Amino acid sequence: MSQDNTPPRDGSPRDQAKDGVPPAPETPPAAGEQPRSEPLVPPSGLEPDPAPEIDPDFVPNPGEQPDPAAPPTDAQAPAYPAGYPGQEWQPEPHGDPVKRQRLVIGGIVVGVLVLIGVVIWVLLNLLGTRPEAAVTTPTATATPGPLPRDANAKDFLVGDCFADFDPNASVARAVACDTEHSAQLIGVHAYPTDDSFPGTNAMRDKGREVCKAAVAKLNAAAGNYVLLQQNVYPSPTSWDRGDRRVDCFIVVDSGNTIKEDLLQK
């Protein structure tokens, strides 16, 4: 048996089989063929551990893993280097655009409602019905001044007593009620100065209404006389001259026979 006395290459130990039998000579590779690489064997002769099998569903710590359905946070957002091609930094929008749109629409609706309310208020002030003007009813006080004296019809006051009374005259003789007289004014209604003439029938009805309320205010002395009601109201001509009074008198038809005040105090 012959031995190979060729010195080892690169100072490496000579390859020997376990039983001391030298390995078979290697067949040189054919032209154009790469030499076959041998698996790396540890010097100890031990086989390396196989790679551990990795469970694809294994998660180290589920509580620390991000929710895949949630948008990425600032810490999770991919950071692009400055000048990264095809990428341009955009500021993130603030707020919900749908919510902002609803707020804008709500503001417009409120503004329109306020404007409508202002218009309605103006129209009501311009076209609304005007409240009835307050009418001052003459008090039950005799015409001021020394009596007897002549008084104009527009100056008559409730409680005035008149001698020789003529309902068609614009002036009457006012006297003290404890002296002889033929009439006493017991009720007055005054129309507003800017009213239109209501008509003769309406005037007559208003006179009856005023007398009905005034008769209830007569005192017990009224039972000593035979009294009549006398309504005096303006004609269209006197209305145009500013006469707005409807007067109710109690009168006697037998001259100046009333000698006392017939109204309650």
C-alpha positions as CSV (number, residue, x, y, z in Angstrom):
1,M,0.0,0.0,0.0
2,S,1.3,3.4,-0.9
3,Q,0.8,6.7,0.9
4,D,0.2,10.2,-0.4
5,N,3.1,12.3,0.8
6,T,1.9,15.5,-0.8
7,P,2.0,18.2,1.8
8,P,-1.4,19.6,2.9
9,R,-2.7,22.7,1.0
10,D,-2.9,26.0,2.9
11,G,-1.7,24.3,6.1
12,S,-5.1,22.6,6.7
13,P,-5.2,19.1,8.2
14,R,-5.4,16.2,5.9
15,D,-8.9,14.9,5.3
16,Q,-9.3,11.4,6.7
17,A,-12.2,9.2,6.9
18,K,-13.4,8.0,10.3
19,D,-11.9,4.6,9.8
20,G,-8.6,6.0,8.6
21,V,-9.3,5.2,4.9
22,P,-8.2,8.1,2.7
23,P,-11.1,9.7,0.7
24,A,-11.5,8.9,-2.9
25,P,-9.8,11.2,-5.2
26,E,-12.1,14.0,-6.6
27,T,-13.0,14.0,-10.2
28,P,-11.9,17.2,-11.8
29,P,-14.8,19.3,-13.2
30,A,-15.4,19.3,-16.9
31,A,-14.6,22.4,-18.9
32,G,-17.1,25.2,-18.3
33,E,-18.6,23.5,-15.2
34,Q,-18.5,25.2,-11.8
35,P,-17.0,23.2,-9.0
36,R,-19.5,21.7,-6.7
37,S,-19.6,23.2,-3.2
38,E,-19.7,20.9,-0.3
39,P,-21.8,21.6,2.7
40,L,-20.0,23.2,5.5
41,V,-19.4,20.7,8.3
42,P,-18.4,21.9,11.7
43,P,-15.0,20.8,12.7
44,S,-16.4,18.8,15.6
45,G,-18.2,16.6,13.2
46,L,-21.6,17.5,14.7
47,E,-24.6,18.3,12.5
48,P,-26.0,21.9,12.9
49,D,-29.4,22.3,14.5
50,P,-32.2,22.7,12.0
51,A,-33.8,26.2,11.8
52,P,-36.7,26.5,14.3
53,E,-40.1,26.5,12.7
54,I,-41.7,30.0,13.0
55,D,-45.4,30.2,13.7
56,P,-46.8,32.8,11.2
57,D,-49.6,33.6,13.6
58,F,-47.3,34.2,16.6
59,V,-47.5,37.7,18.1
60,P,-45.0,38.5,20.8
61,N,-47.4,40.8,22.8
62,P,-50.9,41.3,21.5
63,G,-51.7,44.3,23.8
64,E,-48.8,46.3,22.3
65,Q,-49.7,45.7,18.7
66,P,-51.5,48.5,16.8
67,D,-55.1,48.1,15.6
68,P,-55.0,47.5,11.8
69,A,-58.4,49.2,11.3
70,A,-57.3,52.4,13.1
71,P,-55.5,55.2,11.3
72,P,-51.7,55.3,12.0
73,T,-50.6,57.6,14.8
74,D,-47.8,60.1,14.6
75,A,-45.4,57.5,16.0
76,Q,-46.6,54.9,13.5
77,A,-46.8,57.1,10.4
78,P,-44.0,56.4,7.9
79,A,-41.3,59.0,8.0
80,Y,-40.2,60.1,4.6
81,P,-36.7,61.6,4.3
82,A,-36.5,65.2,3.0
83,G,-36.5,65.3,-0.7
84,Y,-38.1,61.8,-1.0
85,P,-39.2,61.6,-4.7
86,G,-42.9,61.7,-5.3
87,Q,-43.7,62.7,-1.8
88,E,-44.9,66.2,-0.7
89,W,-45.7,67.1,2.9
90,Q,-49.3,68.0,3.4
91,P,-50.7,69.4,6.7
92,E,-53.4,67.2,8.2
93,P,-56.9,68.7,8.0
94,H,-58.4,69.9,11.4
95,G,-61.9,68.9,12.3
96,D,-64.6,66.9,10.5
97,P,-65.5,68.5,7.2
98,V,-69.1,67.2,7.4
99,K,-69.5,68.7,10.9
100,R,-68.1,72.0,9.7
101,Q,-70.6,72.0,6.7
102,R,-73.5,71.3,9.1
103,L,-72.4,74.2,11.3
104,V,-72.3,76.6,8.4
105,I,-75.7,75.5,7.1
106,G,-77.1,75.9,10.7
107,G,-75.7,79.4,10.9
108,I,-77.3,80.4,7.6
109,V,-80.7,79.0,8.7
110,V,-80.6,80.9,12.0
111,G,-79.6,84.1,10.1
112,V,-82.5,83.7,7.7
113,L,-85.0,83.1,10.5
114,V,-83.8,86.3,12.3
115,L,-84.2,88.3,9.1
116,I,-87.7,87.0,8.6
117,G,-88.6,87.9,12.2
118,V,-87.3,91.4,11.7
119,V,-89.3,91.8,8.5
120,I,-92.5,90.6,10.2
121,W,-92.0,93.0,13.1
122,V,-91.5,95.9,10.7
123,L,-94.6,94.9,8.7
124,L,-96.7,94.6,11.8
125,N,-95.6,98.1,12.9
126,L,-96.4,99.6,9.5
127,L,-99.6,97.7,8.6
128,G,-100.9,96.4,12.0
129,T,-104.2,97.6,13.4
130,R,-103.8,100.6,15.6
131,P,-105.2,100.3,19.1
132,E,-108.2,102.4,19.8
133,A,-107.3,105.8,21.0
134,A,-107.9,106.5,24.7
135,V,-111.0,108.5,25.2
136,T,-111.2,110.8,28.2
137,T,-114.7,110.9,29.6
138,P,-115.6,114.2,31.3
139,T,-115.9,113.8,35.0
140,A,-119.0,114.5,37.0
141,T,-117.9,118.0,37.9
142,A,-120.0,121.1,37.0
143,T,-118.7,123.4,34.3
144,P,-116.1,125.7,36.0
145,G,-116.7,129.4,36.4
146,P,-119.4,131.5,37.9
147,L,-123.0,130.3,37.3
148,P,-125.2,131.0,35.6
149,R,-123.2,131.3,32.4
150,D,-123.4,130.3,28.7
151,A,-121.4,127.2,27.8
152,N,-120.4,125.8,24.4
153,A,-121.6,122.3,23.7
154,K,-118.0,121.0,23.2
155,D,-117.2,122.1,26.8
156,F,-120.2,120.4,28.5
157,L,-119.2,118.1,31.5
158,V,-121.0,115.2,33.0
159,G,-123.2,116.6,35.9
160,D,-123.8,120.0,34.3
161,C,-127.4,121.3,34.6
162,F,-129.0,123.6,32.0
163,A,-132.0,125.9,32.1
164,D,-134.3,126.2,29.0
165,F,-132.3,123.4,27.4
166,D,-132.4,123.1,23.5
167,P,-130.7,120.0,22.3
168,N,-130.2,121.5,18.8
169,A,-128.4,124.6,20.0
170,S,-124.6,124.7,20.2
171,V,-124.7,126.9,23.3
172,A,-126.7,126.3,26.5
173,R,-127.3,128.2,29.8
174,A,-125.4,126.4,32.6
175,V,-126.9,126.9,36.0
176,A,-126.4,125.5,39.5
177,C,-128.1,122.1,39.9
178,D,-129.9,123.3,43.1
179,T,-131.7,125.9,41.1
180,E,-134.5,125.4,38.5
181,H,-133.3,123.7,35.3
182,S,-134.8,121.4,32.6
183,A,-131.9,119.1,31.8
184,Q,-128.8,117.5,33.2
185,L,-125.9,115.8,31.3
186,I,-125.4,112.3,32.7
187,G,-123.3,110.5,30.1
188,V,-120.7,111.2,27.3
189,H,-118.9,109.2,24.6
190,A,-116.2,110.8,22.5
191,Y,-115.0,109.2,19.2
192,P,-111.3,109.5,18.3
193,T,-110.5,112.6,16.3
194,D,-109.2,110.7,13.3
195,D,-112.2,108.3,13.0
196,S,-114.4,108.4,9.9
197,F,-118.1,109.3,10.3
198,P,-119.8,106.0,11.5
199,G,-123.3,106.9,10.1
200,T,-126.4,108.3,11.7
201,N,-127.8,104.9,12.8
202,A,-124.5,104.0,14.5
203,M,-124.6,107.3,16.3
204,R,-128.2,106.7,17.5
205,D,-127.3,103.2,18.8
206,K,-124.2,104.6,20.6
207,G,-126.4,107.3,22.2
208,R,-128.8,104.6,23.5
209,E,-125.9,102.6,24.8
210,V,-124.4,105.6,26.7
211,C,-127.8,106.5,28.2
212,K,-128.5,102.9,29.4
213,A,-125.2,102.9,31.4
214,A,-125.7,106.5,32.7
215,V,-129.3,106.0,34.0
216,A,-128.0,103.4,36.4
217,K,-126.1,106.2,38.1
218,L,-129.1,108.3,39.0
219,N,-129.8,108.9,42.7
220,A,-133.1,108.4,44.6
221,A,-134.2,112.0,43.9
222,A,-134.7,111.1,40.2
223,G,-137.9,109.3,41.3
224,N,-139.5,112.7,42.1
225,Y,-139.7,113.7,38.4
226,V,-141.0,112.4,35.1
227,L,-137.7,112.2,33.2
228,L,-137.0,111.5,29.5
229,Q,-133.7,110.5,27.8
230,Q,-132.3,112.9,25.2
231,N,-129.5,111.8,22.9
232,V,-127.4,114.5,21.1
233,Y,-124.9,113.3,18.5
234,P,-123.0,115.1,15.6
235,S,-124.3,115.3,12.0
236,P,-122.0,114.7,9.1
237,T,-121.5,118.5,8.8
238,S,-120.6,119.0,12.5
239,W,-118.4,115.8,12.4
240,D,-116.4,117.5,9.7
241,R,-116.0,120.5,11.9
242,G,-114.5,118.3,14.6
243,D,-117.6,117.3,16.7
244,R,-117.0,113.8,18.1
245,R,-119.3,113.8,21.2
246,V,-122.4,111.6,21.8
247,D,-124.2,113.1,24.9
248,C,-127.0,111.7,27.0
249,F,-129.2,114.1,28.9
250,I,-132.2,113.6,31.3
251,V,-134.9,116.2,30.6
252,V,-138.4,117.2,31.6
253,D,-141.0,118.4,29.1
254,S,-142.6,120.9,31.5
255,G,-140.0,123.7,31.8
256,N,-137.4,124.3,34.5
257,T,-139.0,122.1,37.1
258,I,-135.9,120.1,38.3
259,K,-134.5,121.7,41.5
260,E,-131.8,119.3,42.6
261,D,-128.8,117.2,41.3
262,L,-130.0,113.8,40.1
263,L,-126.6,112.1,39.8
264,Q,-125.1,110.0,42.5
265,K,-122.0,111.5,44.2
